Amino acid sequence: MLRIITQWSDAQVELKRICGRIHTDDQIMHKEATVRDILQSVKRLGNRAVLHYTEEFDQLTLTADELRVSGAEMEAAYHQVSKELQDAIRLASQQIEIFHRQRVPRSWVQFNDDDVVLGKRYTPVDAAGIYIPGGQAAYPSSVLMNAIPARIAGVRRIIMVTPAKGTKAVNPSVLVAAQEAGIEEIYRIGGAQAIAALAYGTETIPKVDVITGPGNIYVTLAKKLVYGTVGIDSLAGPSEVLIIADSSANPIHIAADLLAQAEHDPLAAAILITTDHYLATQVTIEVDRQLENHPRRLLTEKAIAHYGIIIVVDTLNRAAQLSNDFAPEHLELEINEPWDLLPHIRHAGAIFLGCSTPEAVGDYLAGPNHTLPTSGAARYASALGVETFMKSSSIIQYSPLALQKVAHAIEILAKTEGLPSHGDSVHFRIATITGSSTDE
């Protein structure tokens, strides 16, 4: 049963504990050492190491020629999924594309006095690697959320990696989603070895510039360790939802939303903050009822037991304060006037307003990305988007007259910092412009 907390200090302690849950793993150092070994092996041995670790960890024996998913397999995937699922994938793809096309940063220049030109130029990376978890579950939505922004950004080469089953087959729904998103290059590998292959390249798998996509702790640690060699989207932790609700909320809906988060993973967090004690009680009863015949009951109950709580507060402003302290990945405002509370919300990965907007809408096809900052990272980070696959270059052009006007200030600053050639690079140009001696 969900615990109900009514004391402010207890609520703060519990939220801090839940936010830091991933860092309490006492084996994290051992796992990181394992990942370092995998990365170095793949860097040195290429395909040989990738194939070795795929056999060791995934019990899947492949040859180098079998790493890439063939065109025939991709085409066959359409015959292995229902027309209904294909239509849902296409609808989600359209909605995601519409949203992300609004987010493409635009290059700009401004022309100032004295023929000074300043600006910023945005260009996509050449190659992006997308990691899609596999194994027992299939995540076609994650394919769309990662690949579509990359394509819209203008990335020329998008490579997807995803683990295969024992039959060597990649889930057909994932292959259909990949094709709908414009991906043609897919490799059937997962884990830290897949991240290493993308970061360093092998004889078969090309090196990329940016790696995105969620994964288990080994994938997350691998992304952390290759950052700098390549860019990454984020270090995704276990998923989380925080719901702020008042007396207008339906306890059946709230319970379903909490369980929708808890069913992801035993480390998933499901938190309700409410001003209504009666609602809190009803939600605990409803969670237990909905769990009775839940297909993923064991892991969902584990998440609820360890990282599921209900906090009762006096006002919605107090609820917003606790939410800002936690900085949730997903925040639902299941209250009568959600837009009134929105100005008080400072930190959240995605905000779902009103009682008809469950998180599942955003997970699948509203359009905004579902790859979001977790574990408090919403304080400084944003959702994955087109910008993840782009970078900017500053544009600067000075005329001779403009350089003359700022030359003295530049020389003073260069002298102060002990960088004489910086000053000389300006001084000699001014001498050329004015026809004066460089010794002056």
PECOR-V689909 format. One record per backbone hydrogen bond with DSSP energy under -1.0 kcal/mol. NH is the residue of the N-H (numbers start at 0). CO is the residue of the C=O. If there is no record, write none. Layout:
nh & co
NH & CO
NH & CO
This chain:
nh & co
4 & 309
10 & 6
11 & 7
12 & 8
13 & 9
14 & 10
15 & 11
16 & 12
17 & 13
18 & 14
19 & 15
20 & 17
23 & 20
27 & 24
30 & 26
31 & 27
32 & 28
33 & 29
34 & 30
35 & 31
36 & 32
37 & 33
38 & 34
39 & 35
40 & 36
41 & 37
42 & 38
43 & 39
44 & 40
45 & 41
47 & 44
49 & 45
50 & 46
51 & 47
52 & 48
53 & 49
54 & 50
55 & 51
56 & 52
57 & 53
59 & 53
65 & 62
66 & 63
68 & 185
73 & 69
74 & 70
75 & 71
76 & 72
77 & 74
78 & 75
79 & 76
85 & 81
86 & 82
87 & 83
88 & 84
89 & 85
90 & 86
91 & 87
92 & 88
93 & 89
94 & 90
95 & 91
96 & 92
97 & 93
98 & 94
99 & 95
100 & 96
101 & 98
102 & 99
107 & 119
109 & 117
111 & 115
115 & 112
116 & 396
117 & 109
118 & 394
119 & 107
120 & 392
122 & 390
124 & 388
127 & 156
128 & 209
129 & 158
130 & 211
131 & 160
142 & 138
143 & 139
144 & 140
145 & 141
146 & 142
147 & 143
150 & 146
151 & 147
152 & 148
154 & 149
156 & 125
158 & 127
159 & 184
160 & 129
161 & 186
164 & 168
167 & 164
174 & 170
175 & 171
176 & 172
177 & 173
178 & 174
179 & 175
180 & 176
182 & 177
186 & 159
187 & 66
188 & 186
194 & 190
195 & 191
196 & 192
197 & 193
198 & 194
199 & 195
200 & 196
201 & 204
207 & 197
208 & 126
209 & 126
210 & 230
211 & 128
219 & 215
220 & 216
221 & 217
222 & 218
223 & 219
224 & 220
225 & 221
227 & 229
228 & 225
229 & 225
230 & 208
232 & 210
240 & 268
241 & 329
242 & 270
243 & 331
244 & 272
245 & 333
248 & 245
253 & 249
254 & 250
255 & 251
256 & 252
257 & 253
258 & 254
259 & 255
260 & 256
261 & 257
262 & 258
263 & 260
267 & 264
268 & 238
269 & 306
270 & 240
271 & 308
272 & 242
273 & 310
274 & 244
279 & 275
280 & 276
281 & 277
282 & 278
283 & 279
284 & 280
285 & 281
286 & 282
287 & 283
288 & 284
289 & 285
290 & 286
293 & 290
296 & 293
299 & 295
300 & 296
301 & 297
302 & 298
303 & 299
304 & 300
305 & 301
306 & 302
307 & 303
308 & 269
309 & 2
310 & 271
311 & 4
312 & 273
318 & 314
319 & 315
320 & 316
321 & 317
322 & 318
323 & 319
324 & 320
325 & 321
326 & 322
330 & 349
331 & 241
332 & 351
333 & 243
334 & 332
339 & 336
341 & 337
343 & 340
344 & 341
348 & 327
349 & 328
351 & 330
353 & 332
356 & 353
360 & 357
362 & 358
363 & 359
364 & 360
365 & 360
376 & 373
378 & 375
379 & 376
380 & 376
383 & 370
387 & 384
388 & 385
389 & 386
390 & 122
392 & 120
394 & 118
396 & 116
402 & 398
403 & 399
404 & 400
405 & 401
406 & 402
409 & 405
410 & 406
411 & 407
412 & 408
413 & 409
414 & 410
415 & 411
416 & 412
417 & 414
418 & 413
422 & 418
423 & 419
424 & 420
426 & 422
427 & 423
429 & 425
430 & 426
431 & 427
432 & 428
433 & 429
434 & 430
439 & 436
